[in-house]
Amino acid sequence: MAATWASFGTQASAPAHSTDVTAGCAGLFTDLHRSPTDSDDLTVRVALLWYNPSSRNLGVQALAHAQLRQLASYSDLQVEIVPIGNRADWSDASQQFASVAILDPVVADLRTLEAGLVGRGPLARALSSCDVAIANSEGDSFSDIYGLKRFAVIAGLYEIALRRQVPLLLSPQTIGPFAHPMVRRWAKSLMKRSVLVATRDLLSLERVRSLGVTALLATDMALHPLLEREVPESVSTIALNVSGLLWSNEHPQARGISARTRYRELMVAVATSLLERDCRLRMVPHVVEPVGHPESDLGASVELRQILLGRDNSSQDIEIFVPASFAAGQDAMRGVDGAVTGRMHAAVSAFGVGTPVVPLDYSSKALGLFGSLGYDFTLSLDASVDGEAVRALLEAAIQSPTQLGLAMSVARGRQQGWHRALGEWLSGGGGGSY
């Protein structure tokens, strides 16, 4: 993706009134944004950037469905959607959300991104046909935490949208951290030129504000609190989501986390501690790649179950439930007394149906999201965390329905705030303050 870095800031000169030389093309299109209501046509063509409704990562899948559901809810607009970015199957989503017209997706790769940055190719053409672009960076990839190439690919598409004078809205997501100075400058430039930036947590909001950018504090798009529950008389079944990313120890970032926290040992200890207290375990994968894939939660669950059965635990006490969708995963979480999760959206799944959950956080995502809601039962993975600490915190979470209920109320309010802000912008051409 060398061309992306090389072309950033060199595509055009800054306007004469601009003093932000290091930001390159920052502010270039500030006064050129088109509003969806520049004509009397009630049809709005929306580019959805980096959404994937068919992803094997149920969190990524849930974010796409949540965005489609939101766009379909604006009854005063006729919405056409152009999916741009991932290679994904949109056919089921087209049937499920029939009130919006989902057009043919356009795939972004290194070749088309490089062409798009100079105004050529399918990405430039597709974006030029759109009134607005909404981007979610797959929830957490507007950062260099997954490496410079990953950020360049994500941000490169946003750069093309802005160079085609398409208003860019960053939907609620984790923003940052930005370790590399060039990434920080480019991220700042993109956000400065966006018409709306929303974060899903306070940590991200602080990062954005530290760069001089105004943002809306919302919450995770997939977080739709449904119900609240009473404290169970006895705890019988616990859901356990094991992160294949950390279990396999093959991702460059995951290797350091796994080594520091002894993740495999921790998961065995957590499961053993629960089984020793006569709990049944329901393992719920959230990245349902085939066994053998380095990020497969299913593969991690199968291996953990084999380890536990080798220690003479009854097979009747350990089940693996493989959800076909985020909604199916929520159904699995609805039928348990509590949950311990490695993937943040597995925690979102449990939280949304009122199940007390202890998210194990490796990157500050979950800590930022749930902490921003006033939910204090997230554990940051470090060497001090052991199986008993996780079990004790889960027990405390189960006994604290009031805190869970209050956090759910905060989440509802922030969902409504984002829904209102986007609706006002789409129907009123960017109005509203945040």
N, C-alpha and C positions, 0 to 999 in steps of 0.2 A: 504493500500500500504506500510505497515511497512517494508516488505521484501525489497522493492526498496531502501528505505533510509538505511536500515541496510546493504545491500550488496554494496552500493556505497562506493568505496574506499577500500573494503575488499576482492574483488574478486581475486586480484592478487597483488603481491608486485610491487612497482615502480622499474623501471630499476636502475641499480647502479649509472648511471650518473645523475639521476633526483634529484633535491633538493626541489621540490615542494611537500612536504609531505602532506600538507593539502588538495591538490587537488586530493588526492587518486590516481586514475588510470589515471590522466592526462598525456598525452604524450606516453602512453603505446603502442599505435598502430601508432604513427606518421610515422615510417619508414616502415610500413607494408601495406600501402594502395595499393590496386590493381587499375590499370588504365583500363578503358574500351577498350583501344587500345593495351593491352598486346598481343593480337593475331591479325591475319589479318581479323578476323570476324567483319563485319560492324554492326552486331546486338548488341545493348546495352540493357541490362535488367535493368530497373529503378524501384526501390521501391519508391512509393509515400506514404509518411507518414502523416497521419492525414488530408487527403483530402476527401471531400464529395460532389460529384456533384449532389446529390439528396437532400441535406439539405433543410429544411424549412427556414433556415436562408439564404437569398439570397446572402449575402456577402460571406459566406462560400462556397456556390454553385459557385459563380462567380470566386473565387480563384482557385477552382478545374478546371473549364473550361478554365481559362486563362493559367494554367500550362499545360493542355493537348494541347491547341492550340500552345503553345510555342514548346513543344516537337515534335508536328506534323510538325512544320515548318522547321525542320532540314532535308532537302531533301537528305543529304548525309548519313543519319543514318537510320537503321531499328530499331525502338524502340519497345521494349516489356515492358509493365507496370504491376507491381504487386502492387495493392493497399493494404496498410497495415494500420490498425488502426480502423477507424470508421466502424460501421455497416451501409453500404450504398448500394444503388442500382446503379450499373454502366452500366446497359443495354442500357439506352438512350445515355450515353456518348460513349459507344462502337460503336453505329451506327453513331453518329455525328462525331466522330474522327476515321473513319475507317482506316486511314493510319497508325495508331499505333495499336498494338495488346494489348488489355487489358485482362490480365489473371484473374483467380479467385481471389477475394479479400480475405484477411486474417484478421479476427477481433482480435483486442487487447483488453483484459480485465485483471482484476487483476490476475486471475489464469495463463493466458498465459504469462503475463509480468513477473511474478515471475519465471516461468519456463524458459523463454527466458534469463533471467539474469544469469542463470547458464548453458546456452548452450543447453537447452532442449526445446521440444515442437514446435508448428507450427510457431511461430514467428522466432525462431532461424533458423529453416529449410528454411523458405521463404526468410529471409534476406541473408542467406548464398548462395542462388542461384542468387543473384543480383550483378550487377557490381557497382552500385552506389545507394545511397538513397537521395532523395530530400524531405525536410520537411518544412512545413509551419506553424505548430502549430495552425491551424485554424486562422491564421492572428495575433492573439494577446495573445496567451496563453503560450508563452515562458516567463513566469513571475509568481510571486506568488500573483498577484493582485486578482486572483480568488480562492486563497487558496492553501495550501500546497499539498493537495491530487491531485488537478487538475494538478499542475506542475509536481508532481511525476509521474503521468500517462503519460503525454506528454513526459517528459524527459526520462522516463524509456525505451521507445521504441528507442530513440536515443542512449541510452547507449547500448542496445542490438546490434544495428547496428554496433557500433564502436567495441564492443567486438567480433563481427563476422568478423572484419577487412573489413567492407564495407565502402568506402568513403562516408562521410556525407556532404551534401550541405544544408545550411539553406537558403531557398529562401527569397525574400524580405518580411519582416514582422516587426511588432513592437517587440522589444526586451527589456525586463524589464518592469517596475522597479523590483528590487529584494530587498525586505525588510528584509527577513530572511537570516542570514549569511550562513547557510548551502545551501540554494537555490543559493545564489550568488556564492559560491565555486563550486557547481555542474554545474551551467550554464557556468561559466568560463572554467571549465574542458572540457565540451562538445564542446564549441566553439573553444578552443585551439586545439582540436583534429579534428575539421571539416576542410575540404579542401577548403571550400568557405562559407563565411558568408555575407549575404546581408541584409541591413535594408531598410525600406521604409520611414525613416524620420531621421532628424538630431538629435533629442533627443535620439533615439535608438543608433545612431552612436556614440554619446558621451558616452553613457553608456557602449557600447562595448569597445570602446577605453580606457575607464577608467579601464577596466579589463585587459588591455594589449593585446587585440585581434585586429587584422586587419580586416576591413570589407569594403564592397562595399556599397556606398550610391546609392540606386535605388529609386523606388517609388512603390506604391501599384500595385500588379499584375493585378488587375481588372481595373486599370485606363488606358483606351485606348482613349485618346482625339480624338473626331471625327470631330467636327466642331466648328466654332466660330460664334456668332450671333451679330446683331446690337442691340442697345438700343431700346426697344419697345416704341411706341408713348404713349401708356397708359398701365398700369398694370391691367390685368383683372383676371388672374388665377394664384394662388400660390399653389404649392405642399407642403403638410405638412406631415412629417413622425414623428409619435409619438412612442417613445421607450417603448415597453411593459415592458422591464426590469425595467425601472425607474418608469413607471406609476403604476405597480402592487406593487412595494415596497416590494417584497418578497425575493429577492436575498440579502444575507448578506451584500454585498458591496453596492448594490443599496439602501438599507435602509438609510444608512448615507447620500448618495447623495440626495435622495429624500427629506429627512428631511431638509437638509441644503439649498436646492434650492427651496423647495415647488414646485416640478416638475409639479404636476397636476395643481396647481394654475397658474403656468407659462404658460403651454400649453393652458389653457382656456383663459388666458390674451392675448397670441399671436394670437390665432384664432379670438378672439373678436375684437382685434385691426385691423386685416386685413379685417374682415367682415364690420366693421364700415366705412372702406374706399372703400366699394363697390367692394371688391375682391371676386371672387369665390374661394372656397377651394377644392382642390383635395387631399384627404388623401391617402397616398401610403404606406401601410405596407411593411416592409422589412423582418420581421420574421413572416411568415404566418402560425404560429401554430393556432389551433382552438381557438375560443373564450373560455375563461376559463383557458387556459394555462398561467402560471405566466409570461412568457416572450412574449406573443403574441402581436405584434403590431396591428394585426387586432382587437383583443379584446379592446385594448386601443383606437383605432380609433372609434369603435362602441360606446364606453362609452362617448368619447369626443363629438361625433356627437349628442348623446342624450342630453348631457348637453347644447350644443349650441342651439339645437332645442327647449329646454325648456325655452330658453330666447327669443323666438319669432323670431329667425332667419329663413329665408326662406329655406326650404329643397332643393330648386333648386340651392342654392348657396353652398351646401356642398355635395360632392360626395365621396365615398370610392372606390378606384380602387385597386383591389386585383391582383397583378401580379403573373403569374404562374412561372416566371423565372426572372433572373437578366435582361435579354434582354428586357422582357416585362416591367419591372420596368423602364428601360431606355426610352422605348417608352412613358411611362406615363410622365416622366420628360421632354421629348423633347417638349411636347405640352403645357408647362406652361411658365410663364414669370420669375419665381423665385421659390426658394424652401427653406424651413427651415427643418432641419433634426435632429433627435435624434441618429439614427444609422449612423456610419461612412460610411458604404458602400452605404447607401442611398445618402449621400453627393457625394461619388465617382460616383454613377450613374448619378446624375444631372450634375456634373462637366464634365463628359466624353462626354456629348452631348451639352456642351456649355451653360448650364443653370446656371445663377448666384445663388449661394447657401450660406446659413448661417448654417454651422454645429454647433450644440450645443454639446460641448465636456465635458464629465464627467471624462475622465481618461487620458487626454493628447494625446490620439491616433490621433484624428482629428487635434488638434492644431499642433502636431508634423508633420503630413503628409502634411497638406496644408500650414503651415508656412514654411516648407522646400521648397515649390514650389514658395514662394513669394506671396502667396494668403492670404490676411490679414483680411478676413471676418469671421473668426471662433470666437465663443464666448465660453469662459470657464464658465461652470455652477457654479455660486456661488450666495449668497444671494442678491447681488446687481443687478442681471439681472432681468429685468421686461419685460412685453410685448411690451412696447413702445421702449425699447432699441433694442429688436430683430427686430421689424418692421423697425426702423430707419437704422439699419445696413444692412438689406435686401435691403432697398431702395438705400443705398450707393453702394451695390454690383451690383445692376441692372444698375446703372449709371456709372459703371467702367469696361466697356468691355475690355479696354486695359490691365488692370491688369490680368483679366481672361485669355486673349489671351497669355500673356507672361508666365503665370503659366502653361498653357497647353503646350507651347513650351518646358519649362523645363521638364515637365513630359514625353514628347515624347523622349527627349534626354536620360533621366535616364532609361526609358524602353529599349531603344536601347542598353544602356550600360550593363544592366543585361542580355539581350538576347545574346549579343556578348560574355560576360564572361562565361555564361553557355555553349554556343556553342563551345567556345574554349576549355573548360575543357572536354566536352564530346568527342570531336573529336581529341583533342590533348593530353589528359591525364593529365589535370590539369595545362595547361600553362596559361600565361597571368598574369598581375599584376593589382592590384586594391588598 
